[in-house]
Amino acid sequence: MLNYPIRFEPILKQKIWGGRKLKELLQKSSDAEDLGESWEISGVKGDISVVENGSLKGSTLNDLLEAYREQLLGRGNYQKFGAEFPLLIKYIDAKTELSVQLHPHDRIAKERHDSFGKTEMWYIMQADEGAEINVGFKNSISKAEYLEHLNSGKITELLNFEKVRKGDSFFINTGKVHAIGAGVLLAEIQQTSDITYRIYDWDRVDAEGNSRELHTELALDAIDFERKDDFKLEYSTTENRANTIASCEYFTTRFLPVSGKVIQDHSALDSFVIYMCVSGEAEIEINHNSERIAVGQTLLIPAENKKVQITSEGAELLEIFVS
């Protein structure tokens, strides 16, 4: 039953900062004008992914975890995570800036929210001219300095902003303040968590004139006030090879540009593998069963499948696993 690439129904999220790129560039089907996120694979409570293709169509991700366990996750991942899928996979379109925010580490998230923490990374798929992101502070600061600027509405004076373009990639450690800027379309790989501490929201209000909730007190002991140049990721773009972008205890992400035919041998992995298509389109085959993947689409390869054939006239994929 796990002998084919599994596609899930996208879970689409309207956001006050969302736009139209998920529909117009990634072909997501929605009537919303402010579509901000497409959750491609999710085990988050209340937003569990549902299989869209093949013999497992209609089954939830939780159904698969219960029925197939280590065949789906890998032995080590099943021992560690049990019936919880460890990653949340998204595409995000920011028409306007997201809030300045941060995510707690595992211990705080467990104590306060009975959740995983939220280490994440971004791959920039498209960026309007001049688009930028916030990642971290310009300089190391004290808690007192932070609060002074926050309370006086001048927090942006402390923030580090980075211009971005297609192919840029960033690693967001827990505790690091960050915000996706206006005009950015990206792929996000993260721990399974929806815990966000919002500290500044650009003084905006919704259609009813209401401001979104801020989490000033919760954030205080979760913020990393130290300036660290650990966020911009450098990687190779060698064709027909899986080039590592990021590797940490929570996930590994590789950049795989394909032209022609590539065989990916995962026999050394004890993990499922996820493919996100960030450019072009490709055919992904396991056990003589294939699925097409186009830009903005995602496929899950269950852990028991060790050989993956990828065929394309020109595609760029992100290859993601936990091992």
ZIBEL-V87074 format. One record per run of one state. SS is the DSSP state (H for helix, E for strand, - for the rest). FROM is the first residue (numbers start at 1). TO is the last residue. Records with the same first field share a line. If there is no record, write none. Layout:
# ZIBEL-V87074
SS: FROM-TO, FROM-TO
This chain:
# ZIBEL-V87074
-: 1-5, 7-7, 9-10, 20-20, 25-34, 42-42, 45-46, 49-49, 52-59, 69-69, 74-74, 82-86, 95-99, 103-105, 114-119, 128-131, 138-142, 152-154, 164-168, 173-177, 181-183, 192-196, 201-215, 221-231, 233-241, 248-251, 266-272, 287-288, 295-297, 302-306, 322-323
E: 6-6, 8-8, 11-19, 35-41, 43-44, 47-48, 50-51, 60-60, 87-94, 100-102, 120-127, 132-137, 159-163, 169-172, 178-180, 184-191, 197-200, 232-232, 242-247, 252-265, 273-286, 289-294, 298-301, 307-321
H: 21-24, 61-68, 70-73, 75-81, 106-113, 143-151, 155-158, 216-220
